[in-house]
Structure formats: structure tokens, C-alpha cells
Amino acid sequence: SYGFTSIMMDGSRLPLSENIRVTNAAAEMARRYGASVEAELGSVGGAEATDEVEQIAYTEVKEAVRFAKEADIDALAVAIGNAHGHYTGTPKLNFERLKELQVAVPKPLVLHGGSGITDEDFRHCIVNGIRKVNIATASLDALTAYAREYLLTGESHNFYRLNDSMVEGVYQNVKHCIRVFNMGGEH
């Protein structure tokens, strides 16, 4: 056991039947260790670990229903206009599609590419079924900004203070997101 409590299986670029097959194979391994399984359906666009930007292929409701029924998953990451990494423009999320997915799919829905989405759009997503949001890019951006700010000070630098500043950057981003996602206890 390596201590992981969940896995993310991304077979979204595969044909639906193949995505189901590989997701189930991954789930079989994960379940042996008590890990939950998240999978992705539709293609969340953006650039992830490359400079290549992909187009978004929205999650189809009919496919999502089949996937949720046939794949051994605990949560489903959906494509509704969201993108991994930095957005090149203002994201235009398809809330109607999200509402349809929420009604049709009996699994918690996940939003990848949460960095760059407005607080208001986050709230709309949560009201319409999103139960997990990935915010890695925004957290890393905050880490970088706080590190830069520390390094530009005139004081003598040391690793521990640099590390503290980077942790503070991530902490501030996560704290903000928790407040937004909690919606002041409204939901």
C-alpha cells in the first residue's frame, strides 16, 4: 500500500466502450487497496504538461448515463467548457449541460480545470451538481507569486523562509476556494 486513497482514470480520449473497459481495469486494482475511483468523460480541453491546447468535447448526457452504469466509478469528471491549465480567454461554462448531467447521472460530478473560473461560476457549478473541483494551476500560480514576492525582498534569502512563503501562497488560494465552495453555508 502506497497510502493513496483515490485514483483518477482518464480514458476520455478513448472510444466510450474502451474508456469503460480501461476504467474498470483500473478500478479493479484500486478497489484491492480501498481506493475510490474518479474517471473523466468528454474531453476537458487545455494544456496539461505540454504547450498543446486541446479543444473541449462536451460530455454527452447519454454517454455519461451509460458510463456511470457500466464503469465502476465513485465520481465523474465532466467537460462543460472547462479546461486544464490556464485559460486563453474567459471560460464559458455550459450550465444547461451540467444541469442535464446532474439529473441523469447518479454519481458525484467533478470539475477539472477550476483555475480561472469565476467565484460566481463556481457557485453555479456547485448548485448544479459539482462536488469536487480541481484547482492545481491556481494554487501553483499563488505559490509562484508568493515565492517571487519573497525573492524580490531586499533581505538575505534562505530556503525555509522561501518555503514558508510558497506554502502561504497555496494556503491563501485554498482558503479562498473553501470559502467560495462552501457558499457561506448556503448549500
GROMACS elastic network, one bead per residue, 0.5 to 0.9 nm:
[ bonds ]
;  ai    aj funct       b0    kb
    1     4     6  0.76745   500
    1    33     6  0.67796   500
    3    33     6  0.89515   500
    4     7     6  0.75495   500
    4    33     6  0.84814   500
    4    34     6  0.89756   500
    4    35     6  0.68610   500
    5    30     6  0.87031   500
    5    33     6  0.80487   500
    5    34     6  0.68802   500
    5    36     6  0.63744   500
    6    30     6  0.75158   500
    6    34     6  0.81677   500
    6    37     6  0.57855   500
    6    38     6  0.75322   500
    7    26     6  0.84500   500
    7    27     6  0.83069   500
    7    30     6  0.70625   500
    7    35     6  0.67290   500
    7    36     6  0.63284   500
    7    37     6  0.51730   500
    7    38     6  0.61813   500
    7    39     6  0.84103   500
    8    36     6  0.86954   500
    8    37     6  0.60750   500
    8    39     6  0.56145   500
    8    40     6  0.79436   500
    9    12     6  0.87153   500
    9    22     6  0.82218   500
    9    23     6  0.60661   500
    9    26     6  0.70243   500
    9    27     6  0.83671   500
    9    37     6  0.72261   500
    9    38     6  0.61416   500
    9    40     6  0.68542   500
   10    13     6  0.78557   500
   10    19     6  0.80403   500
   10    23     6  0.78349   500
   10    38     6  0.83649   500
   10    39     6  0.56021   500
   10    40     6  0.52378   500
   10    41     6  0.78512   500
   11    14     6  0.54737   500
   11    15     6  0.83615   500
   11    16     6  0.85250   500
   11    18     6  0.77962   500
   11    20     6  0.79866   500
   11    22     6  0.70618   500
   11    23     6  0.69979   500
   11    39     6  0.73930   500
   11    40     6  0.66238   500
   11    41     6  0.74584   500
   12    15     6  0.77296   500
   12    16     6  0.78906   500
   12    19     6  0.64920   500
   12    39     6  0.81063   500
   12    40     6  0.55119   500
   12    42     6  0.56810   500
   12    43     6  0.58019   500
   12    44     6  0.84475   500
   13    16     6  0.87482   500
   13    19     6  0.79314   500
   13    41     6  0.83546   500
   13    42     6  0.77443   500
   13    43     6  0.67092   500
   14    17     6  0.80441   500
   14    18     6  0.59621   500
   14    19     6  0.54529   500
   15    18     6  0.53770   500
   15    19     6  0.60863   500
   15    20     6  0.87015   500
   16    19     6  0.50184   500
   16    20     6  0.62078   500
   16    21     6  0.86433   500
   16    41     6  0.83257   500
   16    63     6  0.73730   500
   16    66     6  0.89657   500
   16    67     6  0.76111   500
   17    20     6  0.51446   500
   17    21     6  0.62413   500
   17    22     6  0.88184   500
   17    67     6  0.85390   500
   18    22     6  0.61471   500
   18    23     6  0.83135   500
   19    22     6  0.53883   500
   19    23     6  0.59004   500
   19    24     6  0.84457   500
   19    39     6  0.89941   500
   19    40     6  0.89171   500
   19    41     6  0.83131   500
   19    67     6  0.84808   500
   19    71     6  0.85789   500
   20    23     6  0.51391   500
   20    24     6  0.60667   500
   20    25     6  0.86201   500
   20    67     6  0.64378   500
   20    70     6  0.67741   500
   20    71     6  0.52750   500
   20    72     6  0.84232   500
   21    24     6  0.52470   500
   21    25     6  0.63000   500
   21    26     6  0.87690   500
   21    70     6  0.89444   500
   21    71     6  0.75639   500
   22    26     6  0.61702   500
   22    27     6  0.84411   500
   23    26     6  0.51118   500
   23    27     6  0.59708   500
   23    28     6  0.85379   500
   23    37     6  0.85395   500
   23    38     6  0.89348   500
   23    39     6  0.70389   500
   23    71     6  0.64506   500
   23    72     6  0.72857   500
   23    73     6  0.79236   500
   24    28     6  0.60289   500
   24    29     6  0.87300   500
   24    70     6  0.84769   500
   24    71     6  0.56667   500
   24    72     6  0.56622   500
   24    73     6  0.80178   500
   25    28     6  0.51955   500
   25    29     6  0.67024   500
   25    30     6  0.88289   500
   26    29     6  0.53160   500
   26    30     6  0.61916   500
   26    31     6  0.86481   500
   26    37     6  0.82850   500
   27    31     6  0.58858   500
   27    32     6  0.86126   500
   27    35     6  0.83535   500
   27    36     6  0.79299   500
   27    37     6  0.61492   500
   27    38     6  0.89839   500
   27    71     6  0.84612   500
   27    72     6  0.62205   500
   27    73     6  0.71881   500
   28    31     6  0.53824   500
   28    32     6  0.67133   500
   28    72     6  0.82006   500
   29    32     6  0.54832   500
   29    33     6  0.73085   500
   29    35     6  0.87723   500
   30    33     6  0.55162   500
   30    34     6  0.64297   500
   30    35     6  0.50537   500
   30    36     6  0.69137   500
   30    37     6  0.71810   500
   31    35     6  0.54367   500
   31    36     6  0.70098   500
   31    37     6  0.82587   500
   32    35     6  0.75828   500
   36    73     6  0.74385   500
   36    74     6  0.61350   500
   36    75     6  0.84039   500
   37    72     6  0.75132   500
   37    73     6  0.50278   500
   37    74     6  0.52984   500
   37    75     6  0.66638   500
   37    76     6  0.87582   500
   38    73     6  0.58491   500
   38    74     6  0.58690   500
   38    76     6  0.56793   500
   38    77     6  0.70196   500
   38   110     6  0.83796   500
   39    71     6  0.88739   500
   39    73     6  0.67401   500
   39    74     6  0.82925   500
   39    75     6  0.66390   500
   39    76     6  0.52099   500
   39    77     6  0.59397   500
   39    78     6  0.88255   500
   40    43     6  0.77061   500
   40    44     6  0.83434   500
   40    75     6  0.87555   500
   40    76     6  0.57678   500
   40    78     6  0.61123   500
   40    79     6  0.81820   500
   40   110     6  0.85617   500
   40   112     6  0.89853   500
   41    44     6  0.83308   500
   41    58     6  0.84332   500
   41    59     6  0.58524   500
   41    60     6  0.82875   500
   41    63     6  0.82341   500
   41    64     6  0.69964   500
   41    67     6  0.81156   500
   41    76     6  0.71580   500
   41    77     6  0.63419   500
   41    78     6  0.56575   500
   41    79     6  0.70167   500
   42    56     6  0.76289   500
   42    57     6  0.53064   500
   42    58     6  0.52360   500
   42    60     6  0.70574   500
   42    63     6  0.89969   500
   42    64     6  0.87217   500
   42    77     6  0.84260   500
   42    78     6  0.62440   500
   42    79     6  0.53215   500
   42    80     6  0.85212   500
   43    54     6  0.83041   500
   43    55     6  0.75435   500
   43    56     6  0.53118   500
   43    58     6  0.65210   500
   43    59     6  0.72813   500
   43    78     6  0.79515   500
   43    79     6  0.59122   500
   43    83     6  0.87100   500
   44    54     6  0.79691   500
   44    55     6  0.76300   500
   44    56     6  0.52511   500
   44    57     6  0.67912   500
   44    58     6  0.76533   500
   44    59     6  0.88375   500
   44    77     6  0.87698   500
   44    78     6  0.74013   500
   44    79     6  0.50159   500
   44    80     6  0.78118   500
   44    81     6  0.73403   500
   44    82     6  0.60528   500
   44    83     6  0.51227   500
   44    84     6  0.66272   500
   44   112     6  0.72535   500
   44   113     6  0.76652   500
   45    48     6  0.88401   500
   45    53     6  0.67253   500
   45    57     6  0.75083   500
   45    79     6  0.81253   500
   45    81     6  0.79468   500
   45    82     6  0.69274   500
   45    84     6  0.61109   500
   45    85     6  0.89258   500
   45   113     6  0.85939   500
   46    51     6  0.88782   500
   46    52     6  0.75294   500
   46    54     6  0.52101   500
   46    55     6  0.70367   500
   46    56     6  0.78046   500
   46    82     6  0.82482   500
   46    85     6  0.59605   500
   46    86     6  0.73089   500
   46    87     6  0.72576   500
   46    88     6  0.88007   500
   46   113     6  0.81621   500
   47    50     6  0.57570   500
   47    51     6  0.56992   500
   47    52     6  0.54413   500
   47    54     6  0.67562   500
   47    83     6  0.77744   500
   47    84     6  0.58480   500
   47    85     6  0.55479   500
   47    86     6  0.74662   500
   47    87     6  0.89419   500
   48    51     6  0.74407   500
   48    52     6  0.78343   500
   48    53     6  0.81814   500
   48    84     6  0.59814   500
   48    85     6  0.59434   500
   49    52     6  0.86119   500
   49    85     6  0.86706   500
   50    53     6  0.80747   500
   54    83     6  0.86069   500
   55    83     6  0.86721   500
   56    79     6  0.69648   500
   56    80     6  0.80310   500
   56    81     6  0.64030   500
   56    82     6  0.76279   500
   56    83     6  0.72977   500
   57    60     6  0.86292   500
   57    79     6  0.67481   500
   57    80     6  0.82482   500
   57    81     6  0.82409   500
   58    78     6  0.76220   500
   58    80     6  0.54382   500
   58    81     6  0.69056   500
   58    94     6  0.87473   500
   58    97     6  0.83441   500
   59    62     6  0.88397   500
   59    63     6  0.74968   500
   59    64     6  0.68705   500
   59    78     6  0.57655   500
   59    79     6  0.51209   500
   59    80     6  0.67331   500
   59    97     6  0.80953   500
   59    98     6  0.89819   500
   59   101     6  0.84294   500
   60    63     6  0.53368   500
   60    64     6  0.61163   500
   60    65     6  0.87472   500
   60    79     6  0.88256   500
   60    97     6  0.82882   500
   60   101     6  0.83107   500
   61    65     6  0.62174   500
   61    66     6  0.87319   500
   61    97     6  0.77475   500
   61   100     6  0.68418   500
   61   101     6  0.57139   500
   61   104     6  0.70961   500
   61   105     6  0.80260   500
   62    65     6  0.52663   500
   62    66     6  0.64735   500
   62    67     6  0.86638   500
   62   101     6  0.89796   500
   62   104     6  0.84059   500
   63    66     6  0.51399   500
   63    67     6  0.59691   500
   63    68     6  0.85233   500
   64    68     6  0.59721   500
   64    69     6  0.84374   500
   64    76     6  0.84241   500
   64    78     6  0.86162   500
   64   101     6  0.74231   500
   64   104     6  0.80726   500
   64   105     6  0.66553   500
   65    68     6  0.52757   500
   65    69     6  0.62342   500
   65    70     6  0.87067   500
   65   101     6  0.82321   500
   65   104     6  0.63361   500
   65   105     6  0.54935   500
   65   106     6  0.81747   500
   66    69     6  0.51116   500
   66    70     6  0.60452   500
   66    71     6  0.81757   500
   66   105     6  0.89493   500
   67    70     6  0.52601   500
   67    71     6  0.54399   500
   67    72     6  0.87554   500
   67    73     6  0.88152   500
   68    71     6  0.56511   500
   68    72     6  0.75004   500
   68    73     6  0.69275   500
   68    74     6  0.87579   500
   68    75     6  0.86356   500
   68    76     6  0.77301   500
   68   105     6  0.65882   500
   68   106     6  0.72458   500
   68   107     6  0.70126   500
   69    72     6  0.78736   500
   69    73     6  0.89259   500
   69   105     6  0.86836   500
   69   106     6  0.86954   500
   70    73     6  0.88269   500
   73    76     6  0.72265   500
   73   107     6  0.80803   500
   74   107     6  0.64148   500
   74   108     6  0.71285   500
   75   107     6  0.54835   500
   75   109     6  0.57761   500
   75   110     6  0.67268   500
   75   131     6  0.87236   500
   75   132     6  0.87795   500
   76   105     6  0.88149   500
   76   107     6  0.66259   500
   76   108     6  0.63501   500
   76   110     6  0.56918   500
   76   111     6  0.87175   500
   77   108     6  0.86304   500
   77   109     6  0.57257   500
   77   111     6  0.57275   500
   77   112     6  0.65865   500
   77   130     6  0.89399   500
   77   132     6  0.86953   500
   78    82     6  0.86173   500
   78    98     6  0.82493   500
   78   101     6  0.85938   500
   78   109     6  0.67479   500
   78   110     6  0.62211   500
   78   111     6  0.62618   500
   78   112     6  0.75998   500
   79    82     6  0.60693   500
   79    83     6  0.80111   500
   79    93     6  0.89374   500
   79    94     6  0.89036   500
   79    98     6  0.87436   500
   79   111     6  0.75800   500
   79   112     6  0.79859   500
   80    83     6  0.88811   500
   80    92     6  0.84258   500
   80    93     6  0.54977   500
   80    94     6  0.51323   500
   80    95     6  0.73279   500
   80    97     6  0.66945   500
   80    98     6  0.66075   500
   80   111     6  0.84756   500
   81    91     6  0.66150   500
   81    92     6  0.58502   500
   81    94     6  0.60824   500
   82    87     6  0.87342   500
   82    91     6  0.65716   500
   82    92     6  0.76813   500
   82    93     6  0.64065   500
   82    94     6  0.89055   500
   82   111     6  0.74032   500
   82   112     6  0.68273   500
   82   113     6  0.55945   500
   82   114     6  0.71839   500
   82   117     6  0.82246   500
   83    86     6  0.77092   500
   83    87     6  0.68935   500
   83    91     6  0.81059   500
   83   112     6  0.69302   500
   83   114     6  0.77357   500
   83   115     6  0.86527   500
   84    87     6  0.78654   500
   84   112     6  0.64667   500
   84   114     6  0.76985   500
   84   115     6  0.79373   500
   84   137     6  0.81190   500
   85   113     6  0.62208   500
   85   114     6  0.86093   500
   85   115     6  0.70476   500
   85   116     6  0.86628   500
   85   136     6  0.82077   500
   85   137     6  0.57187   500
   85   138     6  0.85570   500
   86    89     6  0.88848   500
   86   113     6  0.81885   500
   86   115     6  0.70113   500
   86   116     6  0.68969   500
   86   137     6  0.70888   500
   86   138     6  0.85405   500
   87    90     6  0.68090   500
   87    91     6  0.69029   500
   87   113     6  0.87866   500
   87   115     6  0.81551   500
   87   116     6  0.65501   500
   87   117     6  0.88024   500
   88    91     6  0.84420   500
   89    92     6  0.89650   500
   90   116     6  0.79405   500
   90   117     6  0.78994   500
   91   116     6  0.76734   500
   91   117     6  0.65523   500
   91   118     6  0.86724   500
   92    95     6  0.89993   500
   92   117     6  0.89686   500
   93    96     6  0.88557   500
   93    97     6  0.88463   500
   93    98     6  0.86379   500
   93   117     6  0.89183   500
   93   121     6  0.77976   500
   93   125     6  0.88548   500
   94    97     6  0.54720   500
   94    98     6  0.64859   500
   94    99     6  0.88967   500
   95    99     6  0.60868   500
   95   100     6  0.85717   500
   95   121     6  0.89998   500
   95   124     6  0.75610   500
   95   125     6  0.72722   500
   95   128     6  0.76889   500
   96    99     6  0.50962   500
   96   100     6  0.63018   500
   96   101     6  0.86705   500
   97   100     6  0.50714   500
   97   101     6  0.61815   500
   97   102     6  0.85966   500
   98   101     6  0.50254   500
   98   102     6  0.60754   500
   98   103     6  0.86967   500
   98   109     6  0.89689   500
   98   125     6  0.75412   500
   98   128     6  0.64600   500
   98   129     6  0.73799   500
   98   130     6  0.83910   500
   99   102     6  0.50595   500
   99   103     6  0.63581   500
   99   104     6  0.86742   500
   99   125     6  0.88536   500
   99   128     6  0.55247   500
   99   129     6  0.73417   500
  100   103     6  0.53243   500
  100   104     6  0.61641   500
  100   105     6  0.84394   500
  101   104     6  0.51063   500
  101   105     6  0.55875   500
  101   106     6  0.89224   500
  101   109     6  0.83450   500
  101   128     6  0.88462   500
  101   129     6  0.81607   500
  102   105     6  0.56803   500
  102   106     6  0.75391   500
  102   107     6  0.82881   500
  102   108     6  0.82656   500
  102   109     6  0.74411   500
  102   128     6  0.64088   500
  102   129     6  0.52761   500
  102   130     6  0.81638   500
  103   106     6  0.76528   500
  103   128     6  0.89752   500
  103   129     6  0.85403   500
  105   108     6  0.80598   500
  105   109     6  0.83321   500
  106   109     6  0.89836   500
  108   129     6  0.69370   500
  108   130     6  0.67711   500
  108   131     6  0.57961   500
  108   132     6  0.79401   500
  109   129     6  0.60210   500
  109   131     6  0.56542   500
  109   132     6  0.69101   500
  110   129     6  0.84142   500
  110   130     6  0.53892   500
  110   131     6  0.58566   500
  110   133     6  0.58878   500
  110   134     6  0.79558   500
  111   114     6  0.63849   500
  111   125     6  0.82796   500
  111   130     6  0.64461   500
  111   131     6  0.79921   500
  111   132     6  0.62616   500
  111   134     6  0.63306   500
  112   115     6  0.85764   500
  112   132     6  0.84256   500
  112   133     6  0.60543   500
  112   135     6  0.76593   500
  113   116     6  0.78747   500
  113   117     6  0.81555   500
  113   133     6  0.77931   500
  113   134     6  0.60339   500
  113   135     6  0.66558   500
  113   136     6  0.81410   500
  113   137     6  0.79498   500
  114   117     6  0.56939   500
  114   118     6  0.88880   500
  114   122     6  0.80767   500
  114   133     6  0.59510   500
  114   134     6  0.53584   500
  114   135     6  0.50412   500
  114   136     6  0.80517   500
  114   137     6  0.82000   500
  114   138     6  0.80574   500
  115   118     6  0.86582   500
  115   134     6  0.75152   500
  115   135     6  0.50923   500
  115   136     6  0.70753   500
  115   137     6  0.57126   500
  115   139     6  0.81755   500
  116   135     6  0.87772   500
  116   137     6  0.85946   500
  116   138     6  0.71960   500
  117   120     6  0.83078   500
  117   121     6  0.63900   500
  117   122     6  0.66923   500
  118   121     6  0.51707   500
  118   122     6  0.62502   500
  118   123     6  0.87216   500
  119   122     6  0.50165   500
  119   123     6  0.63204   500
  119   124     6  0.87829   500
  119   177     6  0.83120   500
  119   180     6  0.62913   500
  119   181     6  0.83526   500
  120   123     6  0.51349   500
  120   124     6  0.63967   500
  120   125     6  0.87329   500
  120   180     6  0.85197   500
  121   125     6  0.61542   500
  121   126     6  0.86488   500
  122   125     6  0.50290   500
  122   126     6  0.62407   500
  122   127     6  0.86831   500
  122   130     6  0.87103   500
  122   133     6  0.86931   500
  122   180     6  0.74577   500
  122   181     6  0.69604   500
  123   126     6  0.51209   500
  123   127     6  0.61819   500
  123   128     6  0.85395   500
  123   180     6  0.71291   500
  123   181     6  0.66058   500
  123   182     6  0.88087   500
  123   183     6  0.70317   500
  124   127     6  0.52122   500
  124   128     6  0.61864   500
  124   129     6  0.89017   500
  124   130     6  0.88670   500
  125   128     6  0.50806   500
  125   129     6  0.63908   500
  125   130     6  0.54082   500
  125   131     6  0.85918   500
  126   129     6  0.54139   500
  126   131     6  0.64153   500
  126   132     6  0.85864   500
  126   181     6  0.71431   500
  126   183     6  0.89912   500
  126   187     6  0.83333   500
  127   130     6  0.73048   500
  127   187     6  0.73327   500
  130   133     6  0.73436   500
  133   181     6  0.88181   500
  134   137     6  0.85140   500
  135   138     6  0.55847   500
  135   139     6  0.62644   500
  135   140     6  0.87523   500
  135   173     6  0.88480   500
  135   174     6  0.82715   500
  135   177     6  0.85014   500
  136   139     6  0.50811   500
  136   140     6  0.60750   500
  136   141     6  0.84909   500
  137   140     6  0.51004   500
  137   141     6  0.60199   500
  137   142     6  0.85759   500
  138   142     6  0.61712   500
  138   143     6  0.85667   500
  138   170     6  0.83835   500
  138   173     6  0.71337   500
  138   174     6  0.89956   500
  139   142     6  0.51154   500
  139   143     6  0.61673   500
  139   144     6  0.86433   500
  139   169     6  0.72866   500
  139   171     6  0.81711   500
  139   172     6  0.86305   500
  139   173     6  0.58349   500
  139   174     6  0.71080   500
  140   144     6  0.61121   500
  140   145     6  0.85582   500
  140   166     6  0.88591   500
  140   169     6  0.82894   500
  140   170     6  0.69272   500
  141   144     6  0.50953   500
  141   145     6  0.61386   500
  141   146     6  0.86489   500
  141   169     6  0.83347   500
  141   170     6  0.83902   500
  142   145     6  0.50501   500
  142   146     6  0.61263   500
  142   147     6  0.84518   500
  142   166     6  0.76730   500
  142   168     6  0.85505   500
  142   170     6  0.57546   500
  142   171     6  0.87712   500
  142   172     6  0.78897   500
  142   173     6  0.65703   500
  143   146     6  0.53687   500
  143   147     6  0.61213   500
  143   148     6  0.85848   500
  143   165     6  0.75752   500
  143   167     6  0.67026   500
  143   168     6  0.74704   500
  143   170     6  0.53920   500
  143   171     6  0.88072   500
  143   173     6  0.88509   500
  144   147     6  0.50566   500
  144   148     6  0.60188   500
  144   149     6  0.85275   500
  144   166     6  0.68440   500
  144   169     6  0.77197   500
  145   148     6  0.50887   500
  145   149     6  0.61182   500
  145   150     6  0.86369   500
  145   166     6  0.80998   500
  145   169     6  0.72759   500
  146   149     6  0.50393   500
  146   150     6  0.62035   500
  146   151     6  0.86167   500
  146   162     6  0.85877   500
  146   165     6  0.55880   500
  146   166     6  0.55965   500
  146   167     6  0.85316   500
  146   168     6  0.73798   500
  146   169     6  0.53731   500
  146   170     6  0.87276   500
  147   150     6  0.51503   500
  147   151     6  0.61219   500
  147   152     6  0.86084   500
  147   162     6  0.61327   500
  147   163     6  0.78239   500
  147   164     6  0.88743   500
  147   165     6  0.58390   500
  147   166     6  0.53454   500
  147   169     6  0.80023   500
  148   151     6  0.51091   500
  148   152     6  0.61278   500
  148   153     6  0.88529   500
  149   152     6  0.52859   500
  149   153     6  0.66957   500
  149   165     6  0.84992   500
  150   153     6  0.54650   500
  150   154     6  0.88303   500
  150   155     6  0.87536   500
  150   157     6  0.81471   500
  150   161     6  0.81032   500
  150   162     6  0.65536   500
  150   165     6  0.67215   500
  150   166     6  0.88335   500
  151   154     6  0.79736   500
  151   155     6  0.84195   500
  151   156     6  0.89852   500
  151   157     6  0.69425   500
  151   162     6  0.74667   500
  152   155     6  0.85225   500
  153   156     6  0.83011   500
  153   157     6  0.85095   500
  154   157     6  0.85406   500
  157   160     6  0.87263   500
  157   161     6  0.72240   500
  157   162     6  0.72380   500
  158   161     6  0.57015   500
  158   162     6  0.62729   500
  158   163     6  0.86724   500
  159   163     6  0.59359   500
  159   164     6  0.84812   500
  160   163     6  0.50173   500
  160   164     6  0.60826   500
  160   165     6  0.86275   500
  161   165     6  0.61881   500
  161   166     6  0.86654   500
  162   165     6  0.51866   500
  162   166     6  0.63476   500
  162   167     6  0.87263   500
  163   166     6  0.51271   500
  163   167     6  0.61763   500
  163   168     6  0.85313   500
  164   167     6  0.51512   500
  164   168     6  0.61119   500
  164   169     6  0.87197   500
  165   169     6  0.63101   500
  165   170     6  0.89144   500
  166   169     6  0.51101   500
  166   170     6  0.65490   500
  166   171     6  0.86028   500
  167   170     6  0.52868   500
  167   171     6  0.60306   500
  167   172     6  0.86361   500
  168   172     6  0.60585   500
  168   173     6  0.86236   500
  169   172     6  0.52961   500
  169   173     6  0.64075   500
  169   174     6  0.87275   500
  170   173     6  0.52008   500
  170   174     6  0.61287   500
  170   175     6  0.84756   500
  171   174     6  0.52017   500
  171   175     6  0.59464   500
  171   176     6  0.85350   500
  172   175     6  0.50924   500
  172   176     6  0.61742   500
  172   177     6  0.86607   500
  173   176     6  0.52122   500
  173   177     6  0.62754   500
  173   178     6  0.87135   500
  174   177     6  0.50221   500
  174   178     6  0.60918   500
  174   179     6  0.86371   500
  175   178     6  0.51729   500
  175   179     6  0.63703   500
  175   180     6  0.87571   500
  176   179     6  0.52662   500
  176   180     6  0.63324   500
  176   181     6  0.86719   500
  177   180     6  0.50001   500
  177   181     6  0.58937   500
  177   182     6  0.82766   500
  178   181     6  0.51261   500
  178   182     6  0.58224   500
  178   183     6  0.83922   500
  179   182     6  0.52298   500
  179   183     6  0.62410   500
  179   184     6  0.66620   500
  180   183     6  0.51484   500
  180   184     6  0.74692   500
  181   184     6  0.82686   500
  182   185     6  0.56971   500
  182   186     6  0.74141   500
  182   187     6  0.70976   500
  183   186     6  0.54225   500
  183   187     6  0.64649   500
  184   187     6  0.79189   500
